[in-house]
Amino acid sequence: MELKKVLLDETEMPRQWYNILADIKMNPPLGPDGNPVTPDSLAPVFPMNLIEQEVSTERWIDIPEPVMDVLTLWRPSPLVRARALEKLLDTPARIYFKDESVSPPGSHKPNTAIPQAYYNKMFGIKHMTTETGAGQWGSALSFACSQFGIQCKVFMVRVSFDQKPYRKLMMETWGGDCIASPSNLTRAGRDALERDPDTPGSLGIAISEAIEAAVGDTTGKTRYSLGSVLNHVMLHQTIIGLEARKQMEKIGEYPDIVIGCAGGGSNFAGIAFPFVLDKMNGKDIKIYPVEPAACPTMTRAPFVYDHGDTARYTPMLPMHSLGHAFVPPPFHAGGLRYHGMAPTVSQLIVEGIVEARSVSQLSAYEAGIKTARSEGRIPAPETTHAIACVIEEALKAKEEGKEKVILFNWSGHGLLDLGAYDKFFSGKLKNYELSDEEIKQSEKVYESFPKPQVLKSR
Ligand SMILES: *Cc1c(COP(=O)(O)O)cnc(C)c1O
């Protein structure tokens, strides 16, 4: 029998998260006056214990015991050798993936939802609000809130709300409340509907709604939660890469190439940041975040200061951004439809430590189907973007006759995305190419904002 999976014991799980802020220089988030935001100014939005984590520069942060107790419901996740895919591609490359689809909601997202719900609970919070794209984050937070006895309200981007009714039902099963965004419950939502009554919605608008709903609660017992982009979210996800590094070590392997798809950047950060640390310490590794060509934040948008949401409630963050008002075309990888990129991931791109890639929707689905028909697992549409890049690299290794070791993050399963697969099979999916003109136009919104400095960490 050939080795397929590398498993860790629960006792071998990492006990600390890796905080990349200890190792890179960052431009600070800016408030409306153009000055760096203070932790106090974020207090109406997030609980102080998470704000402290957001700004911490400690390299290693302990994972609290009650968080470990819930993570072990599905962690450690398996590291799988994709032998059937290797064979199909006839490549000398050895392909491994970290299977994050085994969590109860089916993606990597509960890795941060659980600690976020825990820290809110410790701070005395009773209600949490959030936004969701494809519904994975909303279902992850609903699950996490149910574990810690918190009420959860989710604003779900309209186009996904209509395309993916089962995610809403998952949220409701865990006791969450799911609302299509833009809604008429908030001013940000009503404004968006007034601008365009038929809008498919966007993560930017949904974030504005969720923040407004949290800050507007006069009892002070509601806080907002973000499923990606922010430093503390990247921190919580590093458990993926830390486990993967241990698992590879067990079998005497080490990756030449690390790949993750990137919407806001968190699952990529999760698998990649521990290897970024190794790279900064001298290891020779290629590290690729992969985005959809229809929402080309990292590959076509500049590094600027911009808001994380459409109504500009968030501070200005230093990031690659298509502009906070950007509404991406309604392609199917809902989790990759965000206008910005995590400041930490953006900083690594600016420094050339990681290299951004993009793939088209159709090549992503083709890659996903090849994988389903060889490996068996059906990947989420988001994950197929990473797989398309893996296949490119595996074929390149074949051309060069090199035994490359490729590691990627299987960020979620596609079992609730079969409607999108159906559209692919019936030829209804197409590629969306944005013109330079469209991109220039959408970027106008931050023209007048301060510009981030180009910082060098090493
Ligand atoms: C949300 C999601 C993503 C993208 O979000 P990141 O913050 O970039 O990780 C990717 N894959 C799946 C399955 C998702 O649910």
The ligand as an SDF file (V2000), in Angstrom:
LIG
                    3D

 15 15  0  0  0  0  0  0  0  0999 V2000
  -13.8180   31.9930    2.0180 C   0  0  0  0  0  0  0  0  0  0  0  0
  -13.1460   30.9680    1.2700 C   0  0  0  0  0  0  0  0  0  0  0  0
  -11.9780   31.2260    0.5460 C   0  0  0  0  0  0  0  0  0  0  0  0
  -11.3580   32.5930    0.4020 C   0  0  0  0  0  0  0  0  0  0  0  0
  -11.1960   33.3650    1.5070 O   0  0  0  0  0  0  0  0  0  0  0  0
   -9.7770   33.7110    2.1290 P   0  0  0  0  0  0  0  0  0  0  0  0
  -10.0020   34.7050    3.1650 O   0  0  0  0  0  0  0  0  0  0  0  0
   -8.9200   34.2310    1.0200 O   0  0  0  0  0  0  0  0  0  0  0  0
   -9.2810   32.4350    2.6640 O   0  0  0  0  0  0  0  0  0  0  0  0
  -11.3660   30.1830   -0.1080 C   0  0  0  0  0  0  0  0  0  0  0  0
  -11.8790   28.9450   -0.0830 N   0  0  0  0  0  0  0  0  0  0  0  0
  -13.0010   28.6510    0.5890 C   0  0  0  0  0  0  0  0  0  0  0  0
  -13.5300   27.2690    0.5410 C   0  0  0  0  0  0  0  0  0  0  0  0
  -13.6620   29.6500    1.2930 C   0  0  0  0  0  0  0  0  0  0  0  0
  -14.7500   29.3520    1.9920 O   0  0  0  0  0  0  0  0  0  0  0  0
  1  2  1  0
  2  3  1  0
  2 14  2  0
  3  4  1  0
  3 10  2  0
  4  5  1  0
  5  6  1  0
  6  7  2  0
  6  8  1  0
  6  9  1  0
 10 11  1  0
 11 12  2  0
 12 13  1  0
 12 14  1  0
 14 15  1  0
M  END
$$$$
